[in-house]
């Protein structure tokens, strides 16, 4: 009996350890699948940014090409006008073609062009020739850009397919493993540690930015004091960064720089806006059509994926050209959250609680063909701040 007890007591911990190891391994597999999906999404969004830049280049080149064509046409008319006058006054018939002189009357044409130069000056012809060359080069540049644009469109479709496939694989992995409570607990523990590390990183970055701003403010104040002392004026330090009146980045106040207050910002009060599997990347500041900059985080998910309130508050429904079907959520914490490209709303406008389903992923607005959520955070209902760290911290 004793030996039996000893055997049971010896083997039980080993079995428990094995179960724990399996749960940890499953949690790591889920984390790895999420990382692969996010990496695929990041590559897709980077390609999307390259496409936007090419579109901007195309637009710029088309305008420049049109302006050059007008310039060439004006110069051509100026030169032809002088040429016509010379032909009329010389009694010659016909109008010379302002290209290579290969006609039977080549000598006459040459004489007329020489008189054109005499009348209009060599500068006019030089300008005309130089403008034609620039027009030709600009057309070639536009052709190259449009060819690159077509290649980028093909690449973007491939990367979108890859990202959506990774999201589907992630859905399968989570569906298989998260049914086990031990795996879910292990994954939650891993996410908590990741969140702690992320918050610490953001805190250090914010502190470094604060110190750098304070040092810059002190240096500016010292220069102002020195300048004031040199001419007997000691009021030059008022209102500078770091001075008594504060400024954009100094220690005297937050100033008017909209980004300064958001350095290292992480919203720890929210849950993930997507209720289910998604993939996302840090696209803050990426170029967008019309010269805009991206002010949110894009989260790829299949059409119809549930969207939830990240915090308790009040929702408003809106429609606009870029965002399509959108939601504005004014949270109980004073922050405003913006959801765009929804396929449909769930529920009515008004009070919602954290985790309540408020809509569904779609591709309305300018997101046609790419189902995803565009999510923004506006601390204190002010200017947008990069939501990527907050979404990571929320365990999305």
Secondary structure in CASP SS format (residue, H / E / C, confidence):
PFRMAT SS
TARGET T0000
AUTHOR 0000-0000-0000
METHOD secondary structure of the structure
MODEL  1
X C 1.00
X H 1.00
X H 1.00
X H 1.00
X H 1.00
X H 1.00
X H 1.00
X H 1.00
X H 1.00
X H 1.00
X H 1.00
X H 1.00
X H 1.00
X H 1.00
X H 1.00
X H 1.00
X H 1.00
X H 1.00
X H 1.00
X H 1.00
X H 1.00
X H 1.00
X H 1.00
X H 1.00
X H 1.00
X H 1.00
X H 1.00
X H 1.00
X H 1.00
X H 1.00
X H 1.00
X H 1.00
X H 1.00
X H 1.00
X H 1.00
X H 1.00
X H 1.00
X H 1.00
X H 1.00
X H 1.00
X H 1.00
X H 1.00
X H 1.00
X H 1.00
X H 1.00
X H 1.00
X H 1.00
X H 1.00
X H 1.00
X H 1.00
X H 1.00
X H 1.00
X H 1.00
X H 1.00
X H 1.00
X H 1.00
X H 1.00
X H 1.00
X H 1.00
X H 1.00
X H 1.00
X H 1.00
X H 1.00
X H 1.00
X H 1.00
X H 1.00
X H 1.00
X H 1.00
X H 1.00
X H 1.00
X H 1.00
X H 1.00
X H 1.00
X H 1.00
X H 1.00
X H 1.00
X H 1.00
X H 1.00
X H 1.00
X H 1.00
X H 1.00
X H 1.00
X H 1.00
X H 1.00
X H 1.00
X H 1.00
X H 1.00
X H 1.00
X H 1.00
X H 1.00
X C 1.00
X C 1.00
X C 1.00
X C 1.00
X C 1.00
X C 1.00
X C 1.00
X C 1.00
X C 1.00
X C 1.00
X C 1.00
X C 1.00
X C 1.00
X C 1.00
X C 1.00
X H 1.00
X H 1.00
X H 1.00
X H 1.00
X H 1.00
X H 1.00
X H 1.00
X H 1.00
X H 1.00
X H 1.00
X H 1.00
X H 1.00
X H 1.00
X H 1.00
X H 1.00
X C 1.00
X H 1.00
X H 1.00
X H 1.00
X H 1.00
X H 1.00
X H 1.00
X H 1.00
X H 1.00
X H 1.00
X H 1.00
X H 1.00
X H 1.00
X H 1.00
X H 1.00
X H 1.00
X H 1.00
X H 1.00
X H 1.00
X H 1.00
X H 1.00
X H 1.00
X H 1.00
X H 1.00
X H 1.00
X H 1.00
X H 1.00
X H 1.00
X H 1.00
X H 1.00
X H 1.00
X H 1.00
X H 1.00
X H 1.00
X H 1.00
X H 1.00
X H 1.00
X H 1.00
X H 1.00
X H 1.00
X H 1.00
X H 1.00
X H 1.00
X H 1.00
X H 1.00
X H 1.00
X H 1.00
X H 1.00
X H 1.00
X H 1.00
X H 1.00
X H 1.00
X H 1.00
X H 1.00
X H 1.00
X H 1.00
X H 1.00
X C 1.00
X C 1.00
X C 1.00
X H 1.00
X H 1.00
X H 1.00
X H 1.00
X H 1.00
X H 1.00
X H 1.00
X H 1.00
X H 1.00
X H 1.00
X H 1.00
X H 1.00
X H 1.00
X H 1.00
X H 1.00
X H 1.00
X H 1.00
X H 1.00
X H 1.00
X H 1.00
X H 1.00
X H 1.00
X H 1.00
X H 1.00
X H 1.00
X H 1.00
X H 1.00
X H 1.00
X H 1.00
X H 1.00
X H 1.00
X H 1.00
X H 1.00
X H 1.00
X H 1.00
X H 1.00
X H 1.00
X H 1.00
X H 1.00
X H 1.00
X H 1.00
X H 1.00
X H 1.00
X H 1.00
X H 1.00
X H 1.00
X H 1.00
X H 1.00
X H 1.00
X H 1.00
X C 1.00
X C 1.00
X C 1.00
X C 1.00
X C 1.00
X C 1.00
X C 1.00
X C 1.00
X C 1.00
X C 1.00
X C 1.00
X C 1.00
X C 1.00
X C 1.00
X C 1.00
X C 1.00
X C 1.00
X C 1.00
X C 1.00
X C 1.00
X C 1.00
X C 1.00
X C 1.00
X C 1.00
X C 1.00
X C 1.00
X C 1.00
X C 1.00
X C 1.00
X H 1.00
X H 1.00
X H 1.00
X C 1.00
X C 1.00
X C 1.00
X C 1.00
X C 1.00
X C 1.00
X C 1.00
X C 1.00
X C 1.00
X C 1.00
X C 1.00
X E 1.00
X E 1.00
X C 1.00
X C 1.00
X C 1.00
X E 1.00
X E 1.00
X C 1.00
X C 1.00
X C 1.00
X C 1.00
X C 1.00
X C 1.00
X E 1.00
X C 1.00
X H 1.00
X H 1.00
X H 1.00
X C 1.00
X E 1.00
X C 1.00
X C 1.00
X C 1.00
X E 1.00
X E 1.00
X E 1.00
X E 1.00
X C 1.00
X C 1.00
X C 1.00
X C 1.00
X C 1.00
X E 1.00
X E 1.00
X E 1.00
X C 1.00
X C 1.00
X C 1.00
X C 1.00
X E 1.00
X E 1.00
X E 1.00
X E 1.00
X E 1.00
X E 1.00
X E 1.00
X E 1.00
X C 1.00
X C 1.00
X C 1.00
X E 1.00
X E 1.00
X E 1.00
X E 1.00
X E 1.00
X E 1.00
X E 1.00
X E 1.00
X C 1.00
X C 1.00
X C 1.00
X C 1.00
X E 1.00
X E 1.00
X E 1.00
X E 1.00
X E 1.00
X E 1.00
X E 1.00
X E 1.00
X E 1.00
X E 1.00
X C 1.00
X C 1.00
X C 1.00
X C 1.00
X E 1.00
X E 1.00
X E 1.00
X C 1.00
X C 1.00
X C 1.00
X C 1.00
X E 1.00
X E 1.00
X E 1.00
X E 1.00
X E 1.00
X E 1.00
X C 1.00
X C 1.00
X C 1.00
X C 1.00
X C 1.00
X C 1.00
X C 1.00
X C 1.00
X C 1.00
X E 1.00
X E 1.00
X E 1.00
X E 1.00
X E 1.00
X E 1.00
X E 1.00
X H 1.00
X H 1.00
X H 1.00
X C 1.00
X C 1.00
X C 1.00
X E 1.00
X C 1.00
X C 1.00
X H 1.00
X H 1.00
X H 1.00
X H 1.00
X H 1.00
X H 1.00
X C 1.00
X C 1.00
X C 1.00
END
